Amino acid sequence: MNSIDRILSDREKRFEDLMDLIHYHKKTLICGRINYPGSDKNNYYALKAFKYLEKLLDNTFTKKISYKGTRQGYDGPSFILILDEEDHIIKEKAMELEHEHVLGRVFDIDVYTKEGMPLSRLDKNASPRSCVVCGDLVYNCMIMKKHDLHEVLDSINGLIEDLPHI
């Protein structure tokens, strides 16, 4: 199995695991990951960014956490929280983190309702994500292939490199 197939398989397995947790707990779930381009989702930079996200989510929702876990795989690590809070409130806070933190554009904070439905940025009338290289809409850059992989990685790794050690 090649690395892309392993990543896709890992994503499917993670989704099944998340749905099992929601079914068991019947509460809102957050899954925090890093949007790191390329096939190596477990390199130094991706893992350093993940540690920041993990700490940020833990600190932000600490009083509402009823379950906490991490999952490691080819798709990179995931930080999973089951929370005693309304899903729309959690989604608002997650979008704030994605918008305000210096690494927010590489944070992927998915919020699922207690019924297992994902909440999207569009559900909250939030603006689409911006490109880490040029600030344009990510969608535009992807469609027009404005940046090669190395340019994107250099921008992301530069942001991560500038962070203090935690």
Steps between C-alpha positions, in 0.01 A plus 500: 500500500648839405506802732193667345296180540617471862397859570156450343449173688606669823248781444219249452598312816523825700152600384360161609670540839353850542151377417540217754598753769203723419264202504636391839515842671211673320673837532675754279842394370802698384773348289807723469758434229761682296446575130851414392555455128691208351515135589703526825247610760722396793812709450660740747303806383160330488551349845614831651192673359283217632637545853397866486152410381463229762598736783279779362192277478564350842535845659201647315253224587651361822188558716271329248703186420341164583738294281845572360713288270757506225527286192814447295508384140632556149268800474677661795389525860148594609389647831148397593278660761148416607348811653210594724405807297266592217649426159439849358691659790790261448505570125514876565797455736673265256464752217640773727807286564543432128465870427706654783797267554812549287466134391124524459518448125656157551273400788215269405247498783199290406189518716234227492154516656386234745318348201829468310443783253801719418460876536664700225628857483222566250241402763626800699526732198877517557735609229692229317859429599782713364821378341803474729726625218316797348184559706262442208221243544648150526249379245623753241862405555422129468294541183754729336797298637664825609756339732705183482527264796842630607377860513205401720719284725756780536227742610346257749836382638609863541195572716563188707873569534426846644294355786662469841561151636214372715 
